[in-house]
Every structure is written in structure tokens, then in C-alpha cells.
Amino acid sequence: MPEPMKIARVRWACRRGMLELDVLLQPFVELHYEAMSNADKDIFVKLLESEDPELFAWFMGHEICKDPEFAKMIIRVRGRPAA
């Protein structure tokens, strides 16, 4: 898939309809997605395939994501350095 088409789909996937997620995901994709490695882009896209309640719990810190790649990406999106 050509990159402009892919970025449009990723932007659309960041529109969750839940304000707390929209405020995190949309600015992140606009500011950082294009500079990410292909591996990180794949992880981010896979993370977006998660259900909204899961994403909300992970991003708000109510639950810890058991997938280590997702957990690192969540920290990155939230703007905190990875441990």
C-alpha cells in the first residue's frame, strides 16, 4: 500500500470517538508516525486494532498491557521515557 494511503488509514484509526484516546493518539500520529521505523509503525498499527476499552485502560494506567511491544508503544505515545 502506498505510504500516503497508509498514513490516511492510520489517521482514521486514531479517531476513536473517545476523547481521552483521541487527545493522545491523533497528535502522536501527526507528530511522530512518519519518523518512526517500519517495525514501530507496524506495532502502532497493531495496537490500534485493540478494542477501545482495552486502549483506555492501558493509556490511562488502569491496567498494564501484557504485550511488551504494546507496553513500550503506550509509554512512547504517553510521552514518558521507556524503562
C-alpha positions, 0 to 999 in steps of 0.5 A: 500500500502506498505510504500516503494511503497508509498514513490516511488509514492510520489517521482514521484509526486514531479517531476513536470517538473517545476523547481521552484516546483521541487527545493522545493518539491523533497528535502522536500520529501527526507528530511522530508516525512518519519518523518512526521505523517500519517495525514501530509503525507496524506495532502502532498499527497493531495496537490500534486494532485493540478494542477501545476499552482495552486502549483506555485502560492501558493509556490511562494506567488502569491496567498494564498491557501484557504485550511488551511491544504494546507496553513500550508503544503506550509509554512512547505515545504517553510521552514518558521515557521507556524503562 
